Amino acid sequence: MSDGKENIVERTCIIVGASHAAAQLAPSLRQEGWEGRIVVIGDEPHLPYHRPPLSKAYLLGEKSSNDLLIRAEDAYGKLGIEFCLGERVVAIDRERKTVTLRDGASLAYDKLALCTGTRVRTVALPGAQLEGVHYLRGIADIDRIRRHVQPGGHAAIVGGGYIGLETAAVLRRLGMHVTVLEMAPRVLARVTAPEVSDFFERVHREEGVDIRTGVIVDHFEGGERVERIILRDGTALPASLVVIGVGVAPNVELAEAAGLDVDNGIVVDACARTSDPDIVAAGDCTLHPSPYYGRIRLESVPNATEQAKAAAAALCGKDKPYRALPWFWSDQYDIKLQIAGLNAGYDEVVVRGARDAGRSFSAFYLKGGRLVAADCVNRAQEFMLSKRLIAEGVAVDAARLADEAYPLKSLFETMQQSD
């Protein structure tokens, strides 16, 4: 006679993608009461690992691949979490509730979680397949890049986003001559105000990086390996190492082929549920509702972690909506940039601190007199206060924000007095 638990124990949750989101979702499933099997399928040979240090501490050689692991192997073992690494899911059959692996094997699921993340955007340029031309996404990419790092050698970074600038900073520390090539009129053009772009361009030039904006790469030249980059205007630049960082795209093909709703990401609700009640999705691959910014897709570790908690609860039949404020960070040289919120749609930028000299200031993005985002350079306290100001919708005075003699904490006191 069954005690009713056998069917529960035999239920299987498959997590596709051994990502940041998966590393949180699997243990959270246990915390929410899931008693069945948990199987994580990842196409890399590694357990889930921290990706932000790849372009910094790992490239520098300060951390090993084991140091990057989000959790040790035995931590997953104690929770009964299984891994199938070096394998890829190529199809989902929602009617039969199975996933098909690259080798043709089929696995049945009761619940499914998609944590498929993103992939790098590639460029279709002549010579892009030469040895020494790299993209930066995983451990294997950095291992390949390291083999081409030579003090005194010439490195070129195609793309002036955060990954490109972080990589440029590390390669300078490793003794290379570095050129950053950005087709937009300024670096970080899609994500920051001109004032912040100007600051980072100044800092990198002070560190010896050649920043070139408004340029277009035409092709790469060399024998067996890259030797130079040719720009659209005919300029030739020496390069024994090229790192291309022109953005990422969400991995939505599996979900789309399975008939799930997709729109610049796998569409989910506040609890990370997809259009199929037995499938959730979490992390960089999702388009989700934000109480602050509408429907958004984020490439963010904090987002992946918090959304994964909501997804785990949903798989266990619980509603724990994800409402966290987006935040990000970037480390370059002695600079810790902390970003609160999203600056889309801002109508005013207020700078607090000396942006043109030194390496500490904050840029506040206002919309209709309220703070929507902040870029804080070596100002951790202002970053924390900015998160509160955004979350609580506090009306702010631009002149007071700019005045370093005025403590930001007082803005909350003003709000309480008006209440």
Secondary structure, DSSP 4 states (H G I P E B T S, - for coil): ---S-HHHHH-EEEEES-SHHHHHHHHHHHHTT--SEEEEEESSSS--B-SGGGGTHHHHTSS-TGGGBSS-HHHHHHTTEEEEES--EEEEETTTTEEEETTS-EEE-SEEEE---EEEPP---TTTTSBTEEE-SSHHHHHHHHTT--TT-EEEEE--SHHHHHHHHHHHHTT-EEEEEESSSSTTTTTS-HHHHHHHHHHHHHTT-EEEES--EEEEEESSBEEEEEETTS-EEE-SEEEE---EEE--HHHHHTT--BSSSEE--TT-B-SSTTEEE-STTEEEEETTTEEE----HHHHHHHHHHHHHHHTT------PPPEEEEEETTEEEEEEE--TT--EEEEEEESSSSSEEEEEEEETTEEEEEEEES-HHHHHHHHHHHHHT-B--HHHHH-TTS-TTHHHHHHHHH-
